[in-house]
Amino acid sequence: MLKGADDSVMEQEDSASRHGEMMSWDINDIKLPQHVSQTDWFQEWPDSYVKHIYSSEDKNAQRHHSSWAMRNTNNHNSRILKKSCLGVVVCGNDCSTLDGRKIYLRPAICDKARQKQQRKCCPNCNGPLRLLSCRGHGGYPVTNFWRHEGQFIFFQSKGAHDHPRPETKLEAEARRSIQKAKTAFSPSALRLKRVQEIE
């Protein structure tokens, strides 16, 4: 009977040390935990200083998906993918839509496209757009790190986003499609089409 109690205590201690190992790793460690009994559910909006261990079968983790606007950043370690947050594009007039929502657009990934984006008008009120940069990691952008090791994908976020969430990629694509459709059927576009047909 005593032996069973000792085994139980040893199992609990072993489980506690494995749990400690699961939480104490850093993305830059030479060896990462490989005795992972349960992987995490994928997090679309990781925020703050968090760590997750995903299954290498998880499609979102394979794509290094995040609904925050992130871009690849130069990294000296080829085994670790580093991504930095670009922030959010907001209306300079701080307008709201008819249903009370604020304008939080997804910043373009490319520097040139992002500068061009800020010269455009707010899709709601035609006011100026401006970029709210992410400064949630000691004055620098929040950084996400991804590392594939065996049957796991390790994720670590450093910093807490200090700005609102931007629209998701799907929301941005839907908004652009609606804008294109409106432009295509505007009176000036229809007149131009008629002129081109006549010529």
Backbone as CSV, one residue per row, in Angstrom:
resi,resn,N_x,N_y,N_z,CA_x,CA_y,CA_z,C_x,C_y,C_z
1,MET,0.825,-1.202,0.000,0.000,0.000,0.000,0.863,1.258,0.000
2,LEU,1.933,1.218,0.830,2.838,2.353,0.909,3.508,2.612,-0.439
3,LYS,3.835,1.522,-1.129,4.495,1.637,-2.421,3.602,2.404,-3.404
4,GLY,2.302,2.103,-3.394,1.355,2.785,-4.280,1.310,4.276,-3.987
5,ALA,1.331,4.665,-2.725,1.317,6.078,-2.345,2.586,6.763,-2.830
6,ASP,3.739,6.082,-2.676,5.002,6.648,-3.150,4.978,6.854,-4.658
7,ASP,4.429,5.846,-5.389,4.320,5.951,-6.847,3.458,7.153,-7.232
8,SER,2.357,7.340,-6.493,1.441,8.443,-6.770,2.136,9.785,-6.556
9,VAL,2.896,9.894,-5.448,3.629,11.130,-5.160,4.661,11.384,-6.250
10,MET,5.369,10.335,-6.673,6.379,10.483,-7.730,5.743,10.918,-9.044
11,GLU,4.569,10.345,-9.366,3.856,10.723,-10.592,3.457,12.192,-10.534
12,GLN,2.961,12.642,-9.359,2.562,14.041,-9.212,3.767,14.967,-9.366
13,GLU,4.900,14.590,-8.752,6.114,15.400,-8.865,6.603,15.438,-10.312
14,ASP,6.541,14.273,-10.976,6.956,14.190,-12.373,6.053,15.068,-13.243
15,SER,4.734,15.014,-12.982,3.768,15.818,-13.728,4.025,17.307,-13.495
16,ALA,4.306,17.672,-12.233,4.580,19.079,-11.902,5.850,19.557,-12.600
17,SER,6.893,18.699,-12.631,8.134,19.119,-13.289,7.927,19.225,-14.797
18,ARG,7.101,18.333,-15.373,6.797,18.433,-16.813,6.019,19.707,-17.095
19,HIS,5.058,20.058,-16.190,4.280,21.284,-16.368,5.217,22.498,-16.299
20,GLY,6.161,22.456,-15.325,7.154,23.523,-15.209,7.988,23.638,-16.464
21,GLU,8.354,22.495,-17.035,9.138,22.464,-18.273,8.316,23.069,-19.417
22,MET,7.007,22.807,-19.443,6.146,23.321,-20.502,6.083,24.849,-20.452
23,MET,6.161,25.419,-19.248,6.002,26.857,-19.097,7.333,27.605,-19.060
24,SER,8.431,26.930,-18.741,9.690,27.643,-18.516,10.546,27.792,-19.773
25,TRP,10.138,27.249,-20.883,10.955,27.339,-22.090,10.923,28.749,-22.689
26,ASP,11.953,29.042,-23.461,12.010,30.276,-24.233,12.282,29.877,-25.680
27,ILE,11.752,30.624,-26.606,11.849,30.293,-28.036,13.306,30.148,-28.486
28,ASN,14.239,30.800,-27.796,15.657,30.758,-28.167,16.424,29.608,-27.531
29,ASP,15.758,28.811,-26.683,16.440,27.691,-26.038,16.985,26.722,-27.084
30,ILE,18.119,26.110,-26.773,18.693,25.127,-27.696,17.744,23.940,-27.835
31,LYS,17.219,23.441,-26.686,16.269,22.325,-26.705,14.933,22.800,-26.164
32,LEU,13.879,22.468,-26.871,12.525,22.790,-26.420,11.848,21.511,-25.928
33,PRO,10.833,21.623,-25.068,10.162,20.420,-24.540,9.638,19.523,-25.661
34,GLN,9.840,18.211,-25.511,9.348,17.266,-26.510,8.340,16.278,-25.915
35,HIS,8.158,16.291,-24.591,7.198,15.397,-23.932,5.938,16.186,-23.615
36,VAL,5.271,16.619,-24.675,4.072,17.449,-24.527,2.858,16.535,-24.576
37,SER,2.126,16.479,-23.461,0.975,15.563,-23.405,-0.251,16.164,-24.084
38,GLN,-0.363,17.491,-24.081,-1.532,18.127,-24.689,-1.120,19.446,-25.329
39,THR,-1.483,19.632,-26.596,-1.159,20.880,-27.288,-2.268,21.901,-27.043
40,ASP,-1.965,23.151,-27.331,-2.913,24.245,-27.096,-3.865,24.414,-28.276
41,TRP,-5.055,24.993,-27.971,-5.979,25.415,-29.020,-5.359,26.631,-29.679
42,PHE,-5.530,26.768,-30.987,-4.923,27.884,-31.697,-5.539,29.213,-31.246
43,GLN,-4.699,30.208,-31.033,-5.129,31.544,-30.618,-4.995,32.513,-31.790
44,GLU,-6.123,33.076,-32.207,-6.137,33.993,-33.350,-5.631,35.391,-32.977
45,TRP,-5.864,35.802,-31.720,-5.473,37.134,-31.252,-4.536,37.018,-30.045
46,PRO,-3.350,36.434,-30.197,-2.466,36.314,-29.032,-2.039,37.701,-28.550
47,ASP,-2.108,37.920,-27.256,-1.743,39.220,-26.712,-0.989,39.025,-25.405
48,SER,-0.143,39.964,-25.102,0.671,39.945,-23.892,1.815,38.947,-24.048
49,TYR,2.484,38.671,-22.964,3.646,37.778,-22.996,3.137,36.355,-22.834
50,VAL,2.845,35.686,-23.945,2.260,34.343,-23.899,3.107,33.346,-24.677
51,LYS,2.931,32.071,-24.312,3.590,30.969,-25.020,2.538,29.912,-25.301
52,HIS,2.628,29.322,-26.484,1.721,28.228,-26.845,2.523,27.143,-27.547
53,ILE,2.077,25.922,-27.350,2.651,24.792,-28.077,1.518,24.201,-28.906
54,TYR,1.652,24.303,-30.224,0.627,23.795,-31.136,1.100,22.496,-31.777
55,SER,0.148,21.717,-32.231,0.473,20.520,-32.999,1.005,20.946,-34.363
56,SER,1.968,20.219,-34.887,2.492,20.549,-36.217,1.447,20.290,-37.307
57,GLU,0.325,19.622,-36.933,-0.771,19.371,-37.874,-1.738,20.558,-37.956
58,ASP,-1.650,21.506,-37.023,-2.575,22.643,-36.971,-2.309,23.565,-38.160
59,LYS,-3.294,23.703,-39.043,-3.132,24.480,-40.285,-2.836,25.954,-40.014
60,ASN,-3.514,26.548,-39.019,-3.266,27.958,-38.695,-1.843,28.160,-38.187
61,ALA,-1.377,27.236,-37.359,-0.011,27.326,-36.834,0.998,27.124,-37.964
62,GLN,0.701,26.219,-38.882,1.601,25.993,-40.025,1.755,27.271,-40.853
63,ARG,0.659,28.030,-40.963,0.673,29.272,-41.754,1.143,30.472,-40.930
64,HIS,1.447,30.253,-39.637,1.865,31.337,-38.737,0.813,32.437,-38.741
65,HIS,-0.441,32.015,-38.676,-1.583,32.932,-38.768,-1.722,33.789,-37.516
66,SER,-2.081,35.036,-37.713,-2.457,35.932,-36.630,-3.419,36.940,-37.210
67,SER,-4.447,37.310,-36.448,-5.353,38.338,-36.945,-4.786,39.734,-36.726
68,TRP,-3.740,39.853,-35.888,-3.021,41.124,-35.804,-2.293,41.304,-37.137
69,ALA,-2.035,42.532,-37.527,-1.308,42.788,-38.779,0.191,42.645,-38.485
70,MET,0.758,41.518,-38.885,2.163,41.216,-38.590,2.954,41.092,-39.893
71,ARG,4.224,41.473,-39.843,5.090,41.266,-41.005,6.367,40.575,-40.549
72,ASN,6.946,39.785,-41.457,8.203,39.100,-41.161,9.289,40.138,-40.892
73,THR,10.099,39.850,-39.892,11.179,40.745,-39.483,12.490,39.995,-39.629
74,ASN,13.546,40.701,-39.955,14.861,40.059,-40.048,15.186,39.369,-38.734
75,ASN,15.708,38.171,-38.832,16.063,37.417,-37.641,17.379,36.713,-37.916
76,HIS,18.237,36.665,-36.914,19.549,36.058,-37.111,19.517,34.547,-36.945
77,ASN,18.410,34.020,-36.455,18.290,32.574,-36.262,17.328,32.025,-37.311
78,SER,17.842,31.265,-38.258,17.016,30.775,-39.375,15.965,29.763,-38.920
79,ARG,16.107,29.200,-37.727,15.132,28.222,-37.242,13.911,28.885,-36.600
80,ILE,13.994,30.191,-36.361,12.897,30.909,-35.707,12.361,31.977,-36.653
81,LEU,11.048,31.954,-36.884,10.409,32.999,-37.679,9.987,34.110,-36.724
82,LYS,10.377,35.329,-37.056,10.080,36.482,-36.202,9.141,37.402,-36.957
83,LYS,8.032,37.809,-36.303,7.072,38.707,-36.935,6.786,39.873,-35.993
84,SER,6.703,41.082,-36.555,6.441,42.276,-35.751,5.105,42.889,-36.134
85,CYS,4.434,43.460,-35.142,3.108,44.051,-35.358,3.228,45.413,-36.033
86,LEU,2.332,45.666,-36.977,2.318,46.932,-37.718,1.346,47.947,-37.120
87,GLY,0.530,47.539,-36.152,-0.436,48.453,-35.550,-1.775,48.410,-36.245
88,VAL,-2.403,49.580,-36.392,-3.735,49.673,-36.988,-3.874,51.041,-37.654
89,VAL,-4.633,51.101,-38.748,-4.910,52.370,-39.425,-6.291,52.851,-38.951
90,VAL,-6.333,54.099,-38.484,-7.582,54.647,-37.934,-7.993,55.908,-38.698
91,CYS,-9.225,56.314,-38.502,-9.723,57.554,-39.101,-9.185,58.722,-38.281
92,GLY,-8.600,59.709,-38.956,-8.079,60.898,-38.281,-9.176,61.730,-37.638
93,ASN,-10.421,61.575,-38.120,-11.570,62.291,-37.534,-12.213,61.509,-36.393
94,ASP,-11.718,60.276,-36.140,-12.278,59.403,-35.101,-13.788,59.184,-35.304
95,CYS,-14.182,58.986,-36.561,-15.613,58.814,-36.874,-16.094,57.425,-36.464
96,SER,-17.416,57.261,-36.481,-18.046,55.964,-36.208,-19.011,55.644,-37.332
97,THR,-19.200,54.356,-37.604,-20.170,53.931,-38.620,-21.575,54.090,-38.046
98,LEU,-22.588,53.874,-38.872,-23.976,54.021,-38.420,-24.305,53.105,-37.238
99,ASP,-23.664,51.937,-37.197,-23.926,51.017,-36.077,-22.982,51.259,-34.892
100,GLY,-22.246,52.398,-34.908,-21.435,52.792,-33.755,-20.019,52.242,-33.711
101,ARG,-19.605,51.501,-34.751,-18.251,50.938,-34.745,-17.229,51.971,-35.223
102,LYS,-16.014,51.872,-34.698,-14.907,52.726,-35.126,-14.232,52.099,-36.346
103,ILE,-13.475,52.905,-37.065,-12.755,52.443,-38.254,-11.362,51.983,-37.826
104,TYR,-11.131,50.662,-37.898,-9.834,50.085,-37.564,-9.380,49.226,-38.732
105,LEU,-8.688,49.845,-39.685,-8.267,49.156,-40.901,-6.956,48.410,-40.691
106,ARG,-6.780,47.397,-41.513,-5.571,46.570,-41.461,-4.455,47.283,-42.234
107,PRO,-3.316,47.543,-41.593,-2.223,48.202,-42.323,-1.645,47.288,-43.401
108,ALA,-1.219,47.891,-44.504,-0.557,47.131,-45.573,0.788,46.638,-45.045
109,ILE,1.222,45.480,-45.526,2.477,44.877,-45.062,3.695,45.655,-45.581
110,CYS,3.674,46.018,-46.844,4.799,46.704,-47.493,4.839,48.184,-47.079
111,ASP,6.033,48.710,-46.799,6.190,50.101,-46.351,5.577,51.093,-47.341
112,LYS,5.867,50.894,-48.641,5.369,51.801,-49.679,3.839,51.784,-49.734
113,ALA,3.276,50.574,-49.681,1.808,50.437,-49.731,1.175,51.054,-48.489
114,ARG,1.844,50.946,-47.338,1.316,51.515,-46.095,1.311,53.046,-46.162
115,GLN,2.368,53.623,-46.762,2.413,55.085,-46.933,1.299,55.545,-47.868
116,LYS,1.100,54.789,-48.949,0.036,55.101,-49.915,-1.338,54.986,-49.240
117,GLN,-1.496,53.966,-48.401,-2.756,53.727,-47.686,-3.117,54.939,-46.821
118,GLN,-2.124,55.557,-46.200,-2.382,56.695,-45.312,-2.738,57.972,-46.075
119,ARG,-2.497,57.977,-47.382,-2.892,59.132,-48.203,-4.335,59.001,-48.691
120,LYS,-4.910,57.829,-48.474,-6.291,57.605,-48.887,-7.247,58.182,-47.840
121,CYS,-8.525,58.204,-48.195,-9.540,58.743,-47.286,-10.222,57.624,-46.517
122,CYS,-10.760,57.972,-45.380,-11.524,57.029,-44.568,-12.710,56.510,-45.379
123,PRO,-12.938,55.199,-45.411,-14.055,54.654,-46.193,-15.425,55.039,-45.635
124,ASN,-15.454,55.580,-44.428,-16.723,55.941,-43.790,-17.045,57.428,-43.945
125,CYS,-16.052,58.307,-43.676,-16.357,59.754,-43.659,-15.495,60.563,-44.626
126,ASN,-14.618,59.894,-45.361,-13.681,60.556,-46.286,-12.661,61.447,-45.591
127,GLY,-12.517,61.299,-44.274,-11.490,62.038,-43.533,-10.127,61.407,-43.772
128,PRO,-9.083,61.989,-43.196,-7.736,61.439,-43.388,-7.537,60.162,-42.575
129,LEU,-6.719,59.261,-43.091,-6.369,58.048,-42.348,-5.002,58.251,-41.702
130,ARG,-4.794,57.626,-40.560,-3.469,57.694,-39.931,-3.129,56.351,-39.293
131,LEU,-1.843,56.076,-39.248,-1.356,54.812,-38.697,-1.072,54.965,-37.207
132,LEU,-1.656,54.064,-36.404,-1.307,53.954,-34.981,-0.306,52.817,-34.899
133,SER,0.964,53.135,-34.726,1.988,52.096,-34.662,1.913,51.349,-33.344
134,CYS,2.318,50.092,-33.379,2.358,49.268,-32.172,3.648,49.591,-31.419
135,ARG,3.524,49.884,-30.134,4.685,50.189,-29.291,4.584,49.428,-27.963
136,GLY,3.991,48.242,-28.017,3.678,47.497,-26.804,4.785,46.644,-26.215
137,HIS,5.980,46.705,-26.802,7.096,45.914,-26.268,8.244,46.869,-25.930
138,GLY,8.058,47.602,-24.843,9.077,48.562,-24.407,9.326,49.660,-25.425
139,GLY,8.261,50.146,-26.076,8.391,51.197,-27.084,8.584,50.669,-28.496
140,TYR,8.738,49.360,-28.635,8.887,48.710,-29.936,7.642,47.874,-30.225
141,PRO,7.481,47.433,-31.485,6.297,46.614,-31.803,6.301,45.270,-31.071
142,VAL,5.110,44.788,-30.772,4.954,43.431,-30.232,5.545,42.469,-31.242
143,THR,6.278,41.471,-30.746,6.942,40.518,-31.628,6.440,39.110,-31.354
144,ASN,6.121,38.383,-32.414,5.721,36.977,-32.326,6.834,36.116,-32.909
145,PHE,7.086,34.995,-32.248,8.122,34.064,-32.705,7.500,32.701,-32.944
146,TRP,7.884,32.054,-34.031,7.383,30.718,-34.392,8.574,29.798,-34.623
147,ARG,8.475,28.585,-34.095,9.563,27.624,-34.311,9.001,26.218,-34.436
148,HIS,9.309,25.547,-35.540,8.878,24.174,-35.787,9.930,23.225,-35.221
149,GLU,9.503,22.352,-34.314,10.402,21.349,-33.728,9.672,20.022,-33.684
150,GLY,10.054,19.083,-34.543,9.429,17.758,-34.543,7.937,17.844,-34.800
151,GLN,7.154,17.295,-33.862,5.697,17.274,-34.063,4.991,18.471,-33.428
152,PHE,5.779,19.499,-33.073,5.187,20.671,-32.425,5.613,21.964,-33.113
153,ILE,4.759,22.975,-32.955,5.082,24.335,-33.387,5.012,25.194,-32.132
154,PHE,6.146,25.775,-31.775,6.231,26.598,-30.573,6.002,28.052,-30.953
155,PHE,5.179,28.728,-30.152,4.840,30.128,-30.394,5.122,30.923,-29.121
156,GLN,5.731,32.086,-29.289,5.954,32.971,-28.146,5.706,34.406,-28.582
157,SER,4.953,35.138,-27.771,4.672,36.544,-28.041,5.347,37.384,-26.964
158,LYS,5.991,38.457,-27.396,6.642,39.357,-26.446,6.062,40.749,-26.632
159,GLY,5.405,41.258,-25.589,4.778,42.575,-25.622,3.269,42.471,-25.608
160,ALA,2.610,43.568,-25.210,1.140,43.642,-25.175,0.700,44.756,-26.122
161,HIS,-0.188,44.436,-27.047,-0.628,45.414,-28.050,-1.258,46.622,-27.363
162,ASP,-0.814,47.811,-27.748,-1.297,49.055,-27.129,-2.203,49.836,-28.076
163,HIS,-2.938,49.110,-28.895,-3.804,49.724,-29.909,-4.990,48.792,-30.154
164,PRO,-6.067,49.304,-30.773,-7.223,48.438,-31.063,-6.882,47.347,-32.085
165,ARG,-7.711,46.316,-32.093,-7.549,45.247,-33.090,-7.941,45.756,-34.466
166,PRO,-7.123,45.465,-35.488,-7.523,45.840,-36.850,-8.566,44.853,-37.377
167,GLU,-9.189,45.208,-38.477,-10.079,44.254,-39.131,-9.261,43.020,-39.516
168,THR,-9.910,41.866,-39.623,-9.204,40.656,-40.029,-8.945,40.716,-41.533
169,LYS,-8.124,39.791,-42.041,-7.858,39.747,-43.487,-9.146,39.547,-44.269
170,LEU,-10.015,38.661,-43.767,-11.285,38.397,-44.465,-12.168,39.639,-44.494
171,GLU,-12.233,40.361,-43.363,-13.025,41.596,-43.310,-12.467,42.641,-44.267
172,ALA,-11.140,42.747,-44.344,-10.495,43.715,-45.243,-10.814,43.376,-46.702
173,GLU,-10.743,42.083,-47.048,-11.049,41.661,-48.428,-12.508,41.937,-48.767
174,ALA,-13.413,41.669,-47.829,-14.842,41.916,-48.059,-15.097,43.411,-48.263
175,ARG,-14.474,44.252,-47.443,-14.645,45.706,-47.557,-14.138,46.192,-48.911
176,ARG,-12.969,45.698,-49.344,-12.421,46.119,-50.646,-13.322,45.669,-51.798
177,SER,-13.893,44.467,-51.689,-14.802,43.983,-52.745,-16.037,44.868,-52.853
178,ILE,-16.582,45.267,-51.710,-17.773,46.140,-51.706,-17.416,47.491,-52.313
179,GLN,-16.240,48.029,-51.955,-15.810,49.323,-52.503,-15.624,49.247,-54.011
180,LYS,-15.044,48.141,-54.501,-14.850,47.974,-55.951,-16.185,47.913,-56.664
181,ALA,-17.135,47.195,-56.060,-18.463,47.079,-56.667,-19.152,48.442,-56.715
182,LYS,-19.030,49.225,-55.644,-19.642,50.562,-55.616,-19.015,51.452,-56.681
183,THR,-17.690,51.388,-56.812,-16.974,52.207,-57.794,-17.368,51.802,-59.211
184,ALA,-17.503,50.502,-59.449,-17.848,50.004,-60.786,-19.233,50.459,-61.224
185,PHE,-20.149,50.657,-60.264,-21.519,51.052,-60.611,-21.817,52.511,-60.299
186,SER,-20.766,53.299,-60.043,-20.991,54.735,-59.794,-21.361,55.397,-61.119
187,PRO,-22.138,56.531,-61.089,-22.548,57.204,-62.337,-21.367,57.541,-63.249
188,SER,-20.245,58.016,-62.687,-19.107,58.392,-63.544,-18.489,57.158,-64.204
189,ALA,-18.441,56.040,-63.486,-17.876,54.805,-64.053,-18.781,54.279,-65.171
190,LEU,-20.121,54.368,-64.979,-21.057,53.908,-66.010,-20.968,54.788,-67.253
191,ARG,-20.819,56.119,-67.048,-20.673,57.032,-68.200,-19.409,56.699,-68.985
192,LEU,-18.306,56.470,-68.276,-17.046,56.135,-68.919,-17.184,54.845,-69.713
193,LYS,-17.906,53.870,-69.144,-18.096,52.582,-69.830,-18.902,52.801,-71.123
194,ARG,-19.968,53.639,-71.059,-20.777,53.921,-72.245,-19.955,54.605,-73.322
195,VAL,-19.104,55.570,-72.910,-18.242,56.279,-73.863,-17.291,55.306,-74.551
196,GLN,-16.721,54.368,-73.740,-15.783,53.390,-74.307,-16.503,52.471,-75.277
197,GLU,-17.778,52.105,-74.973,-18.548,51.225,-75.858,-18.872,51.934,-77.184
198,ILE,-19.175,53.237,-77.095,-19.511,53.999,-78.296,-18.289,54.110,-79.210
199,GLU,-17.120,54.362,-78.596,-15.896,54.486,-79.391,-15.565,53.183,-80.031
